Amino acid sequence: MFLHYIRRRLQFLKEKFPLYHRNISKCITRDDSSVETSLLMKLCAERYYISSEAFHSRSCTYGPLGTELKKNIIEQWTSAIRSRAYVFGINTSVLSRTCKEPVRIVDLRALKEVLNQDSSTKEEASQKIHKLLKDTASFRTSLFQGALQQYIQALQLVNRTLPFGLAETGLCHHFDNQLRHSSGCSFEVTESSLVWFCSPRTSSQWMDYWAHQRLQWWRKFALGPSDFSMCNVVDEELKEGTSHGVKVLYKFPWGSETLETLWSLGDTQLLKSHQGTCTKLQCRDGRKSVVPHVISVSANMDLGMLAYLFNSFQLLKKNDSKQKLHQRTVLKLHPSLTPVKVALDMGRGSNTELRQVCEGLLQEFLEVGISTWPGYLDTMSLSLENLHTKYDEMGVLFTVMVSESTLKSGLLLVRNRDTTIRETMHISEIKCFLLKYISASENI
């Protein structure tokens, strides 16, 4: 998805600044934002964040590390949202035959059959197409309506007590309407959603609470927190029945984009989705019975993943042992988000014994949930410097080297991605060290 998004932005630049666009590919200066974007996308393809086949295509499929990074972001988002009491997870259908979503599944053969009927008049063909569209299922474009449909059942679960929330992550179809020559095509997006039901008396306080909490969450995992910001939605962009809106933004090289949106919706949408059942919607608010107000929080997790990739991407200059200047490329992803925490490799020596030690460490790490790259299984031999380059670009936190010294004294060589410092550590201490390091980073 995010390759499509970047190409959309470059197309926007081409339309708005045609002279600039002719020069953008020439990379006139090394600090040009287009250079950073090109280097990051190339790295993502080479280091398994996106599939190599998708690099030149319109859409994007994730590689193994991209899939894991996205999963980690979603897990952290869900954990933060569900840290409050009375927030429940739900799972609604991607397809619906009742909601009036604009994206529909159409049987192409049936449509061709209608269009190829020469005997039909234009009006008859139009009626047949209308009926065909009416009978087809539609794709959802947000998770919001699904949560509203489950409101009454959830209300009984909490014994009509406020506040409570319904959270879900799932696929939706968004429209590409921001370009002047857009085809109006939809594309698949992973959305995370919280629909929060609260007393009308406290809805404004809850809106402020969630807005602050969401911005803090995005900044928590960022290398450069100041790139994440928040702004109010202008009146012209407010949805029907919405009193207030807030956006969480990320500053990309091409400009700020919305990662997450919060809406204070009052009771309009809830009443609209459950017409004729007003009494069933009511909750206790002190001695009164009220229809709750609704706050909607929705995040684009694909765009959020792209934000964290840009935020963690660094081009660092360093001098080698011969005082030659080199450029070091590294993905400094947060320890909680990075797909691979540890890479296990072995030096020269007794291959059988060293491999057995690596296998034992691998099982120890995996059993406690430390994602590990089994570099010792790689048949391509790399120098230590090239190995570190590879792991830095993959975002690996630590490289653990098993050598002959390990067999003799139990000592491992451990390299830190962020500091590049290498230190020795006894094999009996490494698991606890890694667990403490990752846990400490989550509590900052």
URPE-V655069 format. One record per helix or strand of 2 or more residues. SS is the DSSP state (@ for helix, = for strand). FROM is the first residue (numbers start at 1). LEN is the number of residues. If there is no record, write none. Layout:
SS;FROM;LEN  SS;FROM;LEN
This chain:
@;2;15  @;18;7  @;33;14  @;52;3  @;64;18  =;87;3  =;95;2  =;103;2  @;108;8  @;122;14  =;138;2  @;144;6  @;151;7  =;164;12  =;186;13  @;203;18  @;225;3  =;228;5  @;235;3  =;244;9  =;255;12  @;268;6  @;278;4  =;282;4  =;288;4  =;293;8  @;301;12  =;313;7  =;325;7  =;342;5  @;351;17  =;372;2  @;375;3  @;384;11  =;398;5  @;404;6  =;411;6  =;422;5  @;430;13
